[in-house]
Amino acid sequence: MMRISFARRARSAALTPLILLIALVPSALADVVGEGDVSPQGPVDLPIDGGTATGGTVPGDVIVGGTAATPAQAVDPSLFGRLTIDIPAFTDPLVCENGIIAGNTPDSIGVATVAGFLSQWTVNVSMQVGQFGFGTLDIIDGAIVDTSGVGTVNLTDDAQVGVEAESQGFVNISGLGSRWSHDDLLVGLAGFGVVTVENGGRLVTTGNALLGETYNLTGSNNEIGNGRVSVSGIGSRWVVGSDAPGSSDELIVGEAGIGEIEALDEGVIRVIDSVTLANSSTAYGKARVNGRGSLIWTFETLFVAGATGSRADLYVEDEGIARADTRLTVGTRGFVNLAGGTVLTPAITNNGVIRGDGVLDTGDTGQVINNGDLRVAASIANIRERMLVTGPVDNTQGVIEAIGGEIEFLGSVTGGDIVNEDGIIRFDGGFALAATSLVSMTLSSDPGGIFAPGGASLSGDLNVAFVADYVPQTSESFTLISGGPVTGTFTTENVPTNWEVVYLPDSVILQNVVAPPVFAGSDFDLDGDVDGVDLAAWQSGFGTSPGALKSDGDANGDGAVNGRDFLSWQREYGFTSSPTAATVAAVPEPGAAALAILALGGLAMRRRGA
C-alpha cells in the first residue's frame, strides 16, 4: 500500500518552538495524507512535506480509489484509496484541477475526509464523488470544500455525486461552519447519490441543482439516476441560487429519474428560483419538511408533479412549513400530504390531491383554484384530520371531500362537488353551488354535516345514502346543512326510499315521510297544510282547557288552546307537506287576516319528496 504524506510534523521536543512559529505563518501548508489507491494525475506528484515550489497545488487531478482503468494499472490493485486533509486553520488549502473519489472502475472504493476548522480542499474544475465505484466525502468540524472554480475555467455540474450507472456516492457535511460550495450540483446522474447536511453544516449551490437526472431502460444501458439531499438540525442549510440580478437558478428534484429532498429538525432549504418535483413523464420527485422551524422555501413557484405524467409527493409535517412566494402548483399526479404542517403561499392551483391535517395559508385574499381533490379523513383510531383553508376557493372543477375528517374554509367557496361521509365541512365564508354541482352525503348513527355560517346557495344535484347495515328509525331526522341562511334548492334529489328533503330558512333536513311533518303542529284539520281553515279551528277552540285536542287548536300539545298556539299557527302559515301543493296557501278571510297580523310574513317552508 502506498502512503503519500504532505505534512509538517514535530520531529522532537527541541523543534517545538520552531513548529509553533511556523503554525503562525498564514502560508504554511496543509496536512494531507493519501493511503492506498490514491494518485495525483498531473505534471508532478502530490507534494511531500510541502517540498515543491507550488506549495499545496496539484496541477492535475487527485483520484481516490480507482486510479486506473484496470486493477493492474492502478497505484494500488486493491482499488481502495483514502485521503485525509486535516489542515490547521489559516494554512494553504490542497488545490487541484479535478477531484475524483471512486473513479475509473465499478469495484473502486474511495474515502476522502476534510476535517478541522477552516481545513480546505479547493477543486478548480469538477468534484465527482462516486464516479464509477463507491465513494464518500466527509466535510466535518468546520472544514471547507470549494469546487466553485473561482478565477478558473469551470464546467457545468462542477459538483457530482453518484455519476455513472452502478455508482454510489455519499457526501456528509457536518458541524457548524462545515461547507461545500460549488456552482451547479448534480446528485444521482445515472447512479445513486446522497448529500447529508447536519449539525449546522452548509451546502452552497450558487447555480442550479438537479437530483435524479437519467431514466434509460433501453437495450443494455438500463439506468435510473437516484439522488437525495437531506438537511437536518439547527443551523443546517442548503441555499440554491444566487441573489445576483438576473439569475434564474432552480432546483429540480427528479429530472427524469428519482429525486428527494428533506428539511428536518429545523433544517432549511432555500431556493432563489422555482422548485420542481418531477420534471418529466418518467420522473418521481419527493419533498418532506418535518418539525417546527424546518422550512422548504422557494422565492418563486413550487411545482408538485411539474410535467404531464410525472409523479410527485410533498409531505408537510409536525409544524414544518413549505413556502412558495409565487404559487404552489400541484399536477394531476401530484400529492400533498399535510400532517400538522403549513403550506404558505399567496396562490394555489391544485390538479391533484391535497389532503390531511394542516393549514393551506394563502392569506385572506389568496385564491385556491381546486381542479382536483381537497380531502380529509379519520384515522384508524377515529381521530379526525383537520384542514384549514384561509382564502377563497374556486372549486368549479374540483371536489371537496370529508371522509370522517373536518375541513374549514374561512373564505368563500364556489361551484364544484362536495362529498361528505360522516365528516364535517364548515364554510365560514359561505358556499355557492353551480347547476353542475353534486353534493353526496353518506349518513350513519353519528353523522357529520355541512355548516355554513356564511350562507349556502343551493343548486345542482343531491345524493343521500345511509352507510351499509345502518337502518335509521322513522322518527329520526338528519340535518344536512345548517348554520346560516339557505337560499335555493337542489334541482335533483336522490334520497333513500320513504325519505324526503325539507328546506328551512337556515337549514336543510332529511326526514322520513311517515314521521310528523316538521312544524306541522298547526295543521289542526290534518289536511297537509297550514291555512285559514286551521286559524278558524283555533278561533273556535280558543279558551278550551284542560283536555284540548289538536283539532281544537292545540298546536303544542299542552292541553290548552291559547295565544301560544296562535303564534305557532302564525309561524307555520303556508306550510304544506305535499311536494306538489302550493307553497303559499289562500289568503284567509278579512277577520282572520286581522287576527293573523299579516301571517303571510311568517316562515314559508317547502319540502320536496323523495
Buried (B, 14 or more C-beta within 10 A) or exposed (E): EEEBBBEBEEEEEEEEEEEEEBEEEEEBBBBBBBBBBBBBBBEEEBBEEBEBEEBBBBEBBBBBBBBBEEBEEBBBEBBBBBBBBBBBEEBBBBBBBBBBBBBBBBBBBBBBBBBBBBBBBBBBBBBBBBBBBBBBBBBBBBBBBBBBBEEEEBBEBBBBBBBBBBBBBBBBBBBBBBBBBBBBBBBBBBBBBBBBBBBBBBBBBBBBBBBBBBBBEEEEEEBBBBBBBBBBBEBBBBBBBBEEEEEEBBBBBBBBBBBBBBBBBBBBBBBBBBBBBBBBEBBBBBBBBBBEEBBBBBBBBBBBBBBEEBBBBBBBBBBBBBBBEBBBBBBBBBBBBBBBBBBBBBBBBBBBBBBBBBBBBBEEEBBBBBBBBBBBBBEEEEEBBBBBBBBBBBBBBBBBBBBBBBBBBBBBBBBBBBBBBBBBBBBBBBBBBBEEBBBBBBBBEEBBBBBBBBBBBBBBBBBBBBEEEEEBEEEBBBBBBBBBBBEEBBEEBEBBEEBBBBBBEEBBBBBBBEBEBBBBBBBBBEBEBBBBBBBBBBBBBBEBBEEBEBEBBBBBEEEBBBEEBBBBBBBBBBBBBEEEBEBBBEEBEEEBBEBBEEBBEBEBBBBBBB
